[in-house]
Amino acid sequence: MTPTLQIIISLLTAIGIGGILGAYFQSRFQRQKEISEDIHNLKRQRYGAILIQMLTILNPERGLSKAQAFRPDLKSVDDFREEVKTEILHSVLFADDEVIKSLVEFIRSPSHATYIKTVVSMRNDLWNKKTIVNEETLNVLYENKSKSA
């Protein structure tokens, strides 16, 4: 066999193996990307539902009827508290530790401050960005209520 023929055979073999390896790794990368997107979408849905339930606990007069439109099985604030506790158990599967800690803090002491702390931790978990938004930044939403009280 001539050296030129050996080089051609080697190149064809390398291209074939390289193509197979390339396709394998591309497939794996695509699958991991899909899983990450699914997890992110799950977090967005669950966090949104949890925040609505938390707001209902904080302001039942305003939130109870609205939340019951989506969850007619939840009849009282105590039902919503129990639902948030259940969500905490579920969130162990997908949520960041800070989210779980802030949810537990909210259940122990429901307040606008613990709600905002939970919002901030969820935001950080979802978008994984350094942020200067914190509880004090979002307290503007509740300043009028505390000043008028």
Stockholm file with secondary structure:
# STOCKHOLM 1.0

chainA/1-149         MTPTLQIIISLLTAIGIGGILGAYFQSRFQRQKEISEDIHNLKRQRYGAILIQMLTILNPERGLSKAQAFRPDLKSVDDFREEVKTEILHSVLFADDEVIKSLVEFIRSPSHATYIKTVVSMRNDLWNKKTIVNEETLNVLYENKSKSA
#=GR chainA/1-149 SS CCHHHHHHHHHHHHHHHHHHHHHHHHHHHHHHHHHHHHHHHHHHHHHHHHHHHHHHHHCHHHHHHHHHHHCTTCCSHHHHHHHHHHHHHHHTTTSCHHHHHHHHHHHHSCCHHHHHHHHHHHHHHHHCCCCCCCHHHHGGGTHHHHHHC
#=GC SS_cons         CCHHHHHHHHHHHHHHHHHHHHHHHHHHHHHHHHHHHHHHHHHHHHHHHHHHHHHHHHCHHHHHHHHHHHCTTCCSHHHHHHHHHHHHHHHTTTSCHHHHHHHHHHHHSCCHHHHHHHHHHHHHHHHCCCCCCCHHHHGGGTHHHHHHC
//
